[in-house]
Amino acid sequence: MKRFEKHIFVCENKRPDGHPRGCCLDKGSAEVREKFKKRLKELGLNSEIRANVSGCLDACEFGITVLVYPEQIWYGGVTVNDVEEIIQSHIINNIPVDRLVIKDKKFHKDEIKV
């Protein structure tokens, strides 16, 4: 039996100042995760959905990275203002927010035909 239906992983990796790839923490990822946690609790979903801190997800070039499991949907450039849309569309209604989905093929290996 599963404990949680979904996990929302929010990258909070911290790189040294001036690192060429930057880091999600400096872009505001801690605030994004806190907003997820707050809204999930307010909506009574925190016993089914878990918002977790993640280390580097190796998607630094896409801005704040959020990964939703079990679907393995990768979001990039996520801001605090996007959290409600992700919760309402993806988490509650199982419809990923296409405008935030990272389009790079390496994040969609199941879709790549060899």
N, C-alpha and C positions, 0 to 999 in steps of 0.2 A: 504494500500500500504506500502510495506517495504521500509525503508530508506536505509538499507544496505543489501546486499545479504549474506554476511558472516561477522562474527566477529572472530577475532583471539585474544584470551585471553592469555597473557603472565604473568605468576606468577612473581611478584616482592616482594614477602613477605620477610620481614627481621626479623630474630630471633636473640636473644642475642648470642654473641660470645660464642662458645663452646657448643651450643645446640646440643644434640645427633642427631637430624634429619637434622641439617644444614638448609640452606635456599637458595632459587633460586637467590635472589639478590646477595648474595656473590659469586655465581657461574657464574655471568655475564648476568643475565636475562634482565637487563636494556639495555644492548648493543644489545641483541637479538631483543627486541621490537623496538628499534630505527632503526635497520636494516630493520625490516618489514615495518615500517612507511616510511623510505626513499625509499625502492624499490617499494612499492605500489604507492607512489607519482610519482616516475620516470616512472612507467609503466602506469600511468593515471588511476589507479584502486582505488585511495583513496576516491572517491565518492561512490564506490560500496562495498568496503571492508574496514573494520575498525580494526586496531590493537589497542587493549586496554590493559591497566595495569590491572592486577588482583591481589587480595590478595591471601592468601594461597588457593591452589586447593587441598590440602591434598594428594599430590603425591610426597612429598619431597624425598623419597627414589629412585626416578627415575631421579633425576637431574633436570635441568631446564625444567619446564613443560609448554607446550603450548596446548591450547584447542581450537578447531575450531568448531564454530556453524554456521549453524544449524545441521551439521552432527554429532556433539558430538564425534569428533575424538580427542583422547588424545595422545599427543606426549611427550616423555620423553628423557632426555639427549640432548636436542636441543642446538646447538651452532650457533654462527653467520654464520659459514660455511654451515649450513643446511637450512638457511632461503630461499635462492634462489631455492633450490630443492622443498621445501614445497610450495612456491609460484607457480612455474612452473607446478609441478605435481598436487598438491591438489587444490590450489586456482583457477588456470586457467583451468586445465583439469579435475578436480574432481576425481583424482586418489590419494588416500592417500599414503604417503610415508611409506610403510610397515616396513622398517628397524627401523623407529623411533616410531612407534605406540606402546604404552604401552600394553603389552600382558596380564597383570593381569586381571583376570575375573571380579573383582569388578568395572573395568572401562568399562565393556561391558555387563551391566545387561540385555539389550534387547536381547542379544544372549544366555543368560543363561536359560535353560529349567528347570522348577521346577516340 
